[in-house]
């Protein structure tokens, strides 16, 4: 009877395996499959257009501008190793705090994904809820504070929290609005801030906290104590900058020198640079904080209407990508 010979033993070209090394492992197989990543090819600008018109015969690498954008995105997307809080401050009204909160949350939401919350921790009536997209409800932090018992212990799911936060759709983040009544309710305490933060921290990896104008308010101080990265905003005006500088004095005098040194300063530019004293502002805050970045004027922002990411100019989106990357470096 003719016998069929057994199949030959498998041959491995992997240098990790030899006939004397026993049965190969899954880890060795995974390493064997690892391949060198392809060389980067330009996806933007003239270089991308040339790559497309040559049908792949020419593959130009990304230019310097595109490489910087990709590096900023990679910085934003990296693992921060746990919950992080970014707090935006300047006791002067009109200093761009709410806009900064929205644009940072939008940028991180767009480039990093969900689990991002923008929280208006204003001690009185805040405007974050007014500048954000509206949702199916108009509940605020006051409603959440009233119903915190529903989230005690292991109770409460993300679906339950959606009754209190406002989804921003394409922005890929949520908003927890402050009390929108100018007269109702009392100021939040430090304990109330801590209780709310404990709940929202179960559902979000990154929290952006908007603040009011009273540095002595309990919830303002509580937000600072929980901060991982401070962002100081101001308009390109001496009064806005001086208020921010005095606030930094207060933080340093209260033992928060490291928080100040690691802060990111954002200067919002007016429609025209005429009659603004920008260099002294840049020099002062460059000497006190980790980075000083300029936010270009954007007419859409100046209207006071809700902000949509897709409607922002490319210059504004790129500027806030750079700001977001600077913030991410501190997380």
Steps between C-alpha positions, in 0.01 A plus 500: 500500500639835397550728800462877468803666651429748782505870407835668542562693820424872470791719406547825687714776364458692823844534663327464838420135420734212427427124482662467843299776667175308539151606402482868398281727716227743404726784612765388254239484227381853582858629482551315173202678351624840604591702196671829456244782479468658157681822432271798562347655190369857481124530545476879487588789271700504177696187593180299535374634167823393326478155653148464368571623148796263455283195585743386767814525289612788722450481875603825661526494880297745711627855517603667823155649565324166457757325718440754778123449478541123523734535797247722677226243440720217630571705814128552558424130447759356736399316815493732801487213745171585666252781561633849431351843573582817308384822667467828310536819703499880495292698750417763240185456295542491125844340524409208274460227762176353365620508140823329605306228683283432196781502244728284713220249563411503130860446395563215744160351413570514126858373512484268799142378519230509766517493880559878504296731724484880506372609842389854583604546864400866506394611846206691353338504156744356244486517120644163399152352453402797283802468268465122469257307282162438661378153595163339571508643855612818675614352831806644670749418772236600755275217385788254518592619848139454612490145362847381602344237725414308180874451440603398851716189530477280192180663379477707185593426140616719216148493361374646827756781488387595148193655662726769649773557240442638152639299211686711244449264205774556246712665770545156664472631855237585763419817691398529864346847515494728803184641654346716226288702741655832599327500839414141595706275720800553724867483414653154474716386788831318482325185619240530222776533240673189637177297499417596141856431385493155660193411297606639162848350537343155466392574144764737358876479453555870440315784674528867399383732777383855430528737796336819620648834600529457877830339600379484861193292417510150645427325172773708326755393760381139487542494123856629531585235759383226259683644198757304302556769235423870536409714196512879541297691243492871418422738222794693354430794732698628794204490740422135419868407528549689828201325658649164397842601635352594837317168509831320445642700791215371715562139393873525569442659840265214591763235426408411139826607338539177303148529357584851379835401349338215306205712381422574136413860413258571214470855363193566285566745219263783395393563137794737455839515668498879498546664837559177693805456719567134433879458554498598871211260561686216328824573689331512841310174467783321320711567809233362734326215310611206287364624165333807349288448189286735292141421402410678173190714467198303379184684398283198582624509859441873525130466416418346838303221332549125563827379349524213251839349430436451128421869455830621645768620260795271433731758663297487822484120503874471449576762767287318756655169397836651593357631828344161576832326436672739742234417760541125434874524563419594858266208559 
